[in-house]
Amino acid sequence: MNEKRVPVITIDGPSGSGKGTICQLLAAKLGFHYLDSGALYRLLALAAKRHGVSLDNMESLAVLAAHMDISFKTRDNGNTPKVMLEGEDVSALIRSEGVGTNASVVAAYPEVRDALLQRQRAFAVSPGLVADGRDMGTVVFPDAIAKVFLTASSEERAQRRYKQLIDKGESVSLAALVERVQKRDERDMTRKVSPMVPATNAVMLDSSTLTIEEVLQKVVDVVAASGIQPPQ
């Protein structure tokens, strides 16, 4: 498997824990590739809606997951790669609350996870990979050289999402967001296949009261302990 030949760092955790930001910063710092595994499930949720595939139809969702036309295109300014679905930049569309909720639904299906497993592992190419998700360290890259499980309180994560949505000009209830975060956590942690749980050898980090810089430094320290040092 690719992850045995190429150094892989996994950062798992719930939505809003900051793992996406940390993964991107870490990948840039190390010169590694970056995998946003959650984007794959969001893409599937969006593709299902566009192709009229019911979220209850596990078999059709699995076929769509295996064959959907997706790609990630690097931006010239080094920011998050553009997420492409059938040739269209859907980077913003897949970040909506509705798509996120539906992504959590389709991610619970074993057939869908199996269909996307090899697509995720294919991202592990030289010089290395930083993988962001919920089961990166437990299922997708079990032999990763360093694993982190990043979390934060549900209230703090809802507050972060609330600020993002307000900044976008969207009207949203903070109380409703807290409830949505808690329900998604429960669904992700209790699904039968690949539940969101820390790998037994993952380092646990709580970002509730930490700045992005403080979290990044802690993760860099974990990675350094595994033998990977950022280039000088």
Secondary structure, 3 states (H helix, E strand, C coil): CHHHHCCEEEEECCCCCCHHHHHHHHHHHHCCEEEEHHHHHHHHHHHHHHCCCCCCCHHHHHHHHHHCCEEEECCCCCCCCEEEECCEECCCHHHCHHHHHHHHHHCCCHHHHHHHHHHHHCCCCCCCEEEEECCHHHHHCCCCCEEEEEECCHHHHHHHHHHHHHHCCCCCCHHHHHHHHHHHHHHHHHCCCCCCCCCCCCEEEECCCCCHHHHHHHHHHHHHHCCCCCCC
